[in-house]
Amino acid sequence: MSSLFGSSSSATPQTSEEIKAAVVRQLQTEAAMSNARSLIGKVNKHCFQACVPTPGTSLSAKENTCLSSCMEKYIAMWNVTSRTYITRVGTETKRLGGQDAAAIASMATGQPEGGSGILG
């Protein structure tokens, strides 16, 4: 993984545009990690509470099936929401005529510009 301040490759950004692009990529990566952590935390909280009423030392087959189904639905919902948000930001960006707004929105969602979701 390459970062602006500790790149593992020998090529370092030279122009201000390259530096800006490197900063945006680094922020996108960090936002994506934050969003992934948030998704995992929410899935754990909501699905576990819904599927495991009395925690024990292992999961029953019913609890395991419930958790799998819940997680799949939650992640699908997350992806739909992300795509919708990115589409809306893209529409607003085109309306306002600014490229920087799309880059900022992609940082907020943790997705590259035009990205399609956490797992899709």
C-alpha positions in Angstrom: 0.0 0.0 0.0 1.3 3.4 -0.9 0.7 6.5 1.1 1.7 10.1 0.6 4.1 10.1 3.6 5.4 6.6 3.5 5.3 5.2 0.0 6.6 1.8 -0.6 7.3 2.6 -4.3 10.2 4.6 -5.5 8.0 7.0 -7.5 7.0 10.0 -5.4 4.6 12.7 -6.5 6.3 15.7 -8.1 3.6 18.1 -9.2 0.9 19.7 -7.1 -1.7 17.8 -9.1 0.1 14.5 -8.3 0.3 15.4 -4.6 -3.4 16.4 -4.6 -4.3 13.1 -6.2 -2.1 11.2 -3.7 -3.8 12.9 -0.8 -7.3 12.2 -2.2 -6.4 8.5 -2.7 -5.1 8.3 0.9 -8.2 10.0 2.3 -10.4 7.7 0.2 -8.6 4.6 1.5 -8.9 5.8 5.1 -12.6 6.7 4.6 -13.2 3.2 3.1 -11.6 1.6 6.1 -13.7 3.7 8.5 -16.9 2.9 6.6 -16.0 -0.9 6.6 -15.5 -0.7 10.4 -18.8 1.1 10.8 -20.6 -1.5 8.6 -19.1 -4.4 10.6 -20.0 -2.8 13.9 -23.6 -2.1 12.8 -24.0 -5.6 11.4 -22.7 -7.1 14.6 -24.9 -4.9 16.8 -28.2 -5.3 14.9 -27.9 -8.8 13.6 -26.5 -10.3 16.7 -29.2 -8.7 18.9 -31.9 -9.9 16.5 -30.6 -13.4 15.9 -29.0 -14.4 19.3 -31.5 -13.7 22.1 -29.4 -15.6 24.7 -25.7 -15.9 23.9 -24.0 -19.1 24.8 -20.8 -20.9 24.0 -21.8 -21.7 20.4 -24.4 -20.7 17.8 -27.3 -23.0 16.9 -28.0 -23.8 13.3 -31.0 -21.4 13.4 -28.9 -18.6 14.9 -26.2 -19.1 12.3 -28.7 -19.0 9.4 -30.4 -15.9 10.9 -27.0 -14.2 11.2 -26.0 -15.0 7.6 -29.3 -13.8 6.2 -29.3 -10.7 8.3 -25.7 -9.8 7.3 -26.4 -10.3 3.6 -29.5 -8.1 3.8 -27.7 -5.4 5.8 -24.7 -5.3 3.4 -27.1 -5.2 0.4 -29.0 -2.3 1.9 -25.7 -0.5 2.7 -24.6 -0.9 -1.0 -27.9 0.4 -2.3 -27.7 3.4 0.0 -24.1 4.1 -1.0 -24.9 3.9 -4.7 -27.9 6.2 -4.3 -25.8 8.7 -2.4 -23.0 8.6 -4.9 -25.5 9.0 -7.8 -27.1 12.0 -6.0 -23.7 13.6 -5.4 -22.7 13.1 -9.0 -25.9 14.7 -10.2 -25.4 17.7 -7.8 -21.8 18.0 -8.9 -22.7 18.1 -12.6 -25.4 20.6 -11.8 -22.8 22.8 -9.9 -20.1 22.0 -12.4 -17.3 21.1 -10.0 -15.0 18.1 -10.0 -13.8 18.8 -6.4 -17.2 18.1 -5.0 -17.2 14.6 -6.4 -13.8 14.0 -4.9 -15.0 15.2 -1.5 -18.1 13.0 -1.8 -16.1 10.0 -2.6 -13.9 10.6 0.4 -17.1 10.8 2.6 -18.3 7.5 1.3 -14.9 5.8 1.1 -15.5 5.0 -2.5 -13.7 6.0 -5.6 -15.6 8.4 -7.8 -18.3 6.4 -9.5 -17.8 3.5 -7.0 -20.5 0.9 -6.6 -20.7 -0.1 -3.0 -18.9 -2.0 -0.2 -19.1 -5.4 -1.8 -20.4 -4.7 -5.3 
